[in-house]
Amino acid sequence: MDASINATVGMATALQQFNSSQQAQAELFKENLDTQASQVNQLMESVNPPGQAVAPEGQLATSGTTGTQINTYA
């Protein structure tokens, strides 16, 4: 009977260590996702500041092969 108790205690200890490891990895993963989200937000704000039009207002080109049908501002 002592062997089954030792095995149960050993399994419980191993499961507790595994759960701690998984929790630490999940926290690190969440921190990395938050960092990436912050970087993407900064990048998006630098490309198109709030309150500013996406492309400048202007006339289409009147000659050439580019910009005569669609305003191709980049």
C-alpha positions in Angstrom: 0.0 0.0 0.0 2.9 2.4 0.6 3.9 2.1 -3.0 0.6 3.3 -4.3 0.7 6.2 -1.8 4.2 7.2 -2.9 3.2 6.9 -6.6 0.1 9.1 -6.0 2.2 11.7 -4.2 4.8 11.6 -6.9 2.2 12.0 -9.6 0.6 15.0 -7.7 4.0 16.6 -7.4 4.8 16.1 -11.1 1.4 17.5 -12.1 1.9 20.6 -9.9 5.3 21.3 -11.4 3.9 20.8 -14.9 1.0 23.2 -14.1 3.5 25.8 -12.8 5.6 25.5 -16.0 2.6 25.8 -18.2 1.4 28.9 -16.3 4.9 30.6 -16.6 4.9 29.8 -20.4 1.4 31.2 -20.8 2.3 34.4 -19.0 5.4 34.8 -21.2 3.3 34.2 -24.3 0.8 36.8 -23.2 3.5 39.3 -22.6 5.0 38.7 -26.0 1.6 39.1 -27.7 1.0 42.4 -25.8 4.4 43.7 -26.9 3.6 42.7 -30.5 0.2 44.4 -30.3 1.8 47.6 -29.0 4.4 47.6 -31.8 1.7 47.1 -34.5 -0.4 49.9 -33.0 2.6 52.2 -33.1 3.3 51.3 -36.7 -0.3 51.8 -37.7 -0.4 55.2 -36.0 2.8 56.3 -37.7 1.5 55.3 -41.1 -1.9 57.1 -40.7 -2.0 59.5 -37.8 -5.5 59.9 -36.2 -7.6 62.7 -37.9 -5.5 62.7 -41.1 -6.8 61.5 -44.4 -5.3 58.3 -45.8 -4.2 59.9 -49.1 -3.8 63.5 -49.9 -6.7 65.1 -51.9 -5.6 65.8 -55.5 -6.3 65.4 -59.1 -5.8 62.3 -61.2 -3.0 62.4 -63.7 -4.0 63.5 -67.1 -1.3 61.6 -69.1 0.8 58.6 -68.8 0.1 55.0 -68.0 -0.2 55.3 -64.2 -2.7 57.3 -62.2 -5.1 58.3 -65.0 -7.9 56.1 -63.7 -7.1 55.6 -60.0 -5.3 58.0 -57.7 -2.2 55.8 -57.0 -0.7 57.7 -54.1 1.8 55.5 -52.1 
